[in-house]
Amino acid sequence: MVRYQLAVAVSELEYARRLAEYVRDSSFGEHWQLTAFTNPASLIQFLKGGYAVDLIAAQPAILAAAAPHLPAGVPVAAFVAAKGQDAQYDAELLQYQPLPELLQSLAALHGAVRSSAVNAGSEGGASVIAIGSASGGVGKTALALKLANTAAKHGCRVFYLTLERWSALEVWLGAGDQRVLPEGEGMSQLLYHLKAEPDKAGAWLAQHRKRHPALKADFILPCDNEEDRYSLLPVDAVAMVELLRATRQYDLILIDLQDGMGELELSILRKSSLVLWLVTDDLSIQRKAELAFGCAERRWKEDFQSLSRRIRLVVNRRITPAGGDEAEGRPPDMFTIKLRNGSRSIAAALPEAAEGSPSPVVVAASPLYKAAVERLFQQLVSEGGIRIANR
């Protein structure tokens, strides 16, 4: 079970102690872990340390002092003595009210912000979830394919779309030698129709999409020439997503992104319900994630800060003691990724994906990996990131 991280900062030590005891002994504590602070300096140190936090509630004076360090995308509530004192944050909450009502209001705020972030990327039709990372080799394609397979087994109609420049899809799906694609097949031809004959793109897709019997999802083959691989524009990627949604034949579109965070990835972030961003325990991988997010925040400023609410971290191949909770794919309560440019929610921790050679890895995944992805799928459904249509 995922436990969200709540940071509370008030000047009254006794109030903080009483709140912490109540959270620990109540049903609220089953889903939330509280970290309390009694001065601005300690809260600032916590935020600068990059610890995971999903909701912040503090008195206005403390929030004002910590303002430069408040992480983007994390909802903030101001504890006030009377409503109307400080409306610049996501909510004003009366500090002195019955604790059950206060905690219920905090949970409602968190749920509303998360739902808003999810729904902002959903314009009706299929849910769109992208899988990204700052570097290769962290398990992005393995997760995308296994999540597609898991969703399909739950009755979702799934389309898997790879936007990787160098895609080895035939290896992952055990599809044989695809080094020379049949004439008229693959993403290159779809791009041609979208640009030159957009009215025929839907018919082409219906005729040339593939269905993998083990994956239980549809896909198209990658680009068949280097020019198309390098010239794929953000507008092209968006056009493909819009075409897939317009067919009304899919409940879920899973997008395997190119490594990094550029214009194309930002355009997909705008169209997505959620983005699952993979990191590992490797400090160099975490540093690349820091650089990617930091560059995006400097380049696109408020635009990226708003969209970044849709990003969830997935920790892959975590090295843990045998038999521990993490070995079963459960995210540990206190585990954090200390990204220097802000904390982000951790959606899941995944073990090794496959037992032996990945051919095809989508069905050869280890039992622990399958169970971890199943839990992730159920979490995404509960958050609204994946909608299962009643048919």
Steps between C-alpha positions, in 0.01 A plus 500: 500500500629845405522748787499869413736740671350796690722782627348723770672810639361693799670703771321324788691188609205358695269533198750319278540223758125455542443492122778244450355272769152522352623417149698203630202350682225579246394344170652807331840359594440193283538717190707794623832549673543828685823698540456799732709817534482789747708765322567616144866395501425132560232495228734673255777251576255215438386645167854577384593141586259383230301263721177367352196707593145481364331775703620797708296673771651785699434836660523798260816645656682169459375460142619850416849419626509169313339633179815479281538133588141376464509220240303546180187292466460428873175640648543748785247588772532802729400450865306815594304631797221628274417453133609776261840562658719336232345393169820465296534125571287206389278519809445677830424268792409597853786374715288467812213269409427137589790291373281250307349789299842658445652178370197433281545846344869432439424167332230663288743773386759242402244295311359804318843617382600153382169455321538841337849409378374173355190646337695789350662254263177314419277650233261207476560167334813299572722563799856588397793393717859563396810320632812715514852512638810716482722216380477165331523155653279567804207277397274747321388271217464200732263699721304642205443157349417326827261779600334471158466125547362541854243756387392275213445210739266725696289564192659821373542549127865607484722659236877500558679788322879523503658838430852376564738605226672162502229250579573129534134409512548178305739374769265585785200341333685205351380610157796371302729698270337836422813672370337532159135598537245410233423789265227728638538376857617679812487847652665665199195428287262618772692827527470546124122461515468733799689773313392449138168315519362540853154386392648160409709455817222326692440248222873431474522442875205261500664295222861498618490490880629175647375294792738292707331184633694496829502877555125511426542856373527678164811675371666624181852426388766772551629739233682320219759771419739721692363827360156439645647387831693828536234734356209387718353828626286572808207580270542157337492320835191693608330424169555126554353514850200699377445254216504206740256669735274600210452135405313444831630144486737521798465549874873551559786633287842421647786707358865391523691830492847581375748554785515854635263796524476707181229673299354170381482359853339821624236476227417144608492610864227747402296218342557246777300415808822400678868453426684219679865606524752225572801538728718251688717500811794598280598855595603577141148407378346721769734785402388472137138525617592813698662653193205413275239650735719799581553579133126467432414733790744766379392467137121481537460650849136513621383280211718210609435562870128459440539196277748336737212413734435212263846346550536198730836343581543125461810353664625205297724209597539607860766301684344381828548234764349165402149454632446869587200702391698668227593160360130449432481825308337708771629856538644537852335761720806716552672451164577827324666612180684818591474694176660837563234691310207363702339190641264288292255229597623143462231290332670159524820307555567219254732197524684340206271466200589167347638159570769451238484610138229757413328331205230609546552665841137608519395146590831374644499745790578365845205442739622784723511741207154396380359551850664844531360616165157365595507713816610800297214444254245481781641820650474682166140383464412621851656843427312533171810481282352192328129475439350156439194538280187299581426304186 
